[in-house]
Amino acid sequence: MPEQLVTERIIENLTRLKLPWIRQFLLDTIKCAETESWSYLTLIDRLLEGEVARKEQRRIESVLKLSGLPWVKTLDDFDFAFQSSINRQQIAGLFDLSFLERKENILFLGPPGVGKTHLSVALAVKACQAGSTIHFTTMSELIYKLRMDRESGRLGKNRRTYQWSNLVVVDEVGYTPIDREECNLFYQFVAMRYEKASTIISSNKAFDEWSELFHDPVIVTAILDRLLHHSTVVNIKGSSYRLRGKLPHLPEEGAPKPDIEGTEATD
């Protein structure tokens, strides 16, 4: 059979098999194989490697698009020089993602603008790249979703991404107060994920201030009991990165401290 007809048939089959990367780069890769005297196995390996890389990149792009992340940032983008209070080694240790395997939580505490959201997003992006499902939400958005699902009778019954993703980031906890009913909904959310999946919380409030925020000390205790049982707590002190150079007269804010004395990480 003429070589051109074989090539056309291969390209047609690649289309039917939905292997667009191999179809696009087949001839160029074959030329490279001939030039560099690749074995047949090396040629097949390079073609499959390219196709898998393309599919993985599309998966990551799709997951990130649907995740609710406000933007995509990585640890490389973080300015450790500006936030010198952060233990860089501790943060780097979180990015091995072993906390996901152990179903542990991470809580970032500190005043606005010190990098809590940036680090939370960077961890979510890394988790996505490693194959985990992720979801990002603010506290106010989460409460709204929980209320809607409860009113429709779907709370806990459907596999909502905000409930069952391998990693859920809840940002801005403490920025707006919630009532007793909403506090109970948040407890249900935390209890639902307890020892089943990891949650990242960022808050501008110390734990001893959560009772004022949630208006129910009993439920707050139950929430913190589950969040902190398997967790790493990261306190960040300093000024807002967003306001750097704009308000030089403002004193540096101190980050809130956890109400568990001397505890940075608990197992």
N, C-alpha and C positions, 0 to 999 in steps of 0.2 A: 504494500500500500504506500503510495507517495507520502513523503514526510509532511507536506502541507496539509493533506487530508487528516493525518494522524494528529497534527497540532490543532486543527479545527475541532476535531472530535474531543480532544482533551479539554480544550477551552469550553466547549459546549457542556461537557460533563461537570467541569468545575463550576459552571453557572448553575446547573441543576442541583449540585451538592452544596451550593451557597458557600463557596470558598473564594470570595472576591480578591483577597490579597494575593493568593497563589495565581489566580487568573491574571491579575494585573502585572505581576512581576515574574511570571513563569519564564518567558523568553530571556529576560535579562539575567535571571539566576542561572539558567542553563548555559548562557554564554560565559558567565563567571566560572561555572563549574568546569567548562572546557578549558578556559584559560589557566585555571589554577589546578587542573587535574584532580578534581574532587572524585571521591568514590561515589557509587550510587547511593549508599547510605547517607553520606554527608549531604548530597543534593536533596534527598528526601527530608532529612533533618532540618536543613535551612528553610525549605519551603514551609514545612509544618510549623517551625518556630515562628516564622513571620506571620502566619495565619493566626496562631494562638495569641501572639502579642497584640495583633489588631483587634481580635475579639475581646481580649482582656481590657484593652484601652477603651473600647466602646462600652463594656460593662461598667467600668469605673465612671465614665462620663455620664452614663444613664443613672447610676445610683446617686451620684453627686447632684445631678439635676433634680431628682425627686426627693432628696434628703431634707430639704428645707434649710440648708446651710445659707447664711447670709452672704457669704463669699468663701472663696477657697484660699486658705493660707496654710503654710507648713511651718515646722519648727525652724527651718533655715531663715524664715522671714522675721523671726522674733528677735527683738533687740535686748539681749541680756545685759548689755552695757548700761542701758537706761534703767532697767529694773534689777539693780545689783543685789536686792534682798533675796532674790530667787536662788535656790540651790540648783545650779545647772545640772549637777550629777543626778539629783533626785528626779528632775524633769526628764532627762535623757532616759532614765530607767523606766519611766512610764511608757516610753515609745517603743519598748520591746513588745508591748501589747500583752504581756503575760497576765495582766489584770483581767483581760477579757476571758481568758481560759479559766481563771479562778472565779469568774462572776463577781468581781469586786467593783466597788464604786470609787470615784474620785470627786473630791469636793475642793473647789478653788474659792478661797475667801479673800476679800480685799476691797478697797474703795474703787469707785468707777475709774476706768481708763488704765488700770495697771496690767492688763493683759490676760485677764481670766477668760474672756471669750475667744481671744486669739488662740490660746493654748488648747481650749476645748475643741475648737474647730480643727486645729492641726491634728489632734488625736483622732477625731472623727475621720478626717481625710486619710490618715495612715491606716485606720481600721478598715476603711473602704478598700484601699489598695491591697490590703491583706485578705480580702474576700468576705469581710463581715458586712452585715446589713446595718445601716445607721439611720438615725433620725434626729433632727435638730428642732427645738421649739423653745420659745420663751415661756416663762411661767404663766403669763396671762393667756397666751395662746393654748397652752396645755389645759388650763382650767376650763377654757371655752370648749375645747374638744371633749373633755371629760363630762361636762354638763350636757352637751348635745347627745353624746352616746348614752348617758344615763336616762335622759328624757325619752330617747327613742327605744330604750330597752336593750341597747347593744353593748353596754359597758362590760368588757371582759369576755364577750361572746365571740367577737370577730377578731381576726388577727390584724388589728390596726398596727401600722408601722410605729406609731408613737407608744404603743404598749409592748410590742414583741420584738422589736429590732434588737440585734445583738448589743448595740450601743445606742443609748438615747442621751442626748445632751439637753438639759433643762437650764436655760440661761435666765439671768435677771431675777433670781429668787430673792425677794425682799424689796423690790422696787415699788411694788404696790401691795397693800394689805389685802387679805382675803377673809371672807366670813367663815363661820363655823362649818357651814355646809360644804363650802369649797375646800376647807381644810380636810374634811373627811374624804372628799374625792381625791385629794392629793395623797392622803394616807393609803387609799385603795390602790392608787397607781404604784406607790413605793412598795406596798406589800405584794402586789402582783408580780413585780420584778425581783423581789428579794430572793437571792441565791439562785436565780434563774438566768439573769442577764445583768450587764453592767450599765450603770447610770453615772453620768457626769453632771454635777450640780455646780453652778457658779452663783455666788451670793455676795452682796455687799454688807450682809448682816452677820454678826457673831452668833454662835449657836444660842447663847443666853438671851439674845434679842428675838429669837424666833417665836417665843410665846406671845410677845406683843404683836408680831406680824400675823400669826395664825389664830390668835384669840382663844386658844384652847390648850392649856399646858399638858393635859393628859394625852391628847392626840399628838402634840409636838414631841413629847417623850417617845411615843410609839414610832413616830416617823424617824427621829434621830437614832433610835435603837436599831432600826433596820438599815438605815443609810450608813451608819458608822461601824456596824458589826464587822464587815469586811471592807475596809476602805483605806484610802490614802487622803490625808487632809493637807492641802498646800496653802499656807498663808503668804500673801503677797503684800508687801508694804511699799509705799512710794507715792509719787504724784502721777497724775494722769498723763499718759503718753500723748493723748490727743491735744492736751493743753500745753505741751512742752514749749517753752519760749514765749508763750502768749500771756501767762499770768505769773511772772517771776516773783511777785510780791507775796503770793500765797505760800503758807507754810506747808511742808510735806505732810501728807496725811499718813496715819498709821493704820495698818490693816487690822481688822477685828481678829480676836484670838478665839480658838475653839474653847468650849467650856469643859473640855477634858484636859486637865492641866498636864503640860509637858508632852502631849500626844501629837505627833506629826503623822504617824501611820498606825493603824490598828489592824490586827488580823483576827 
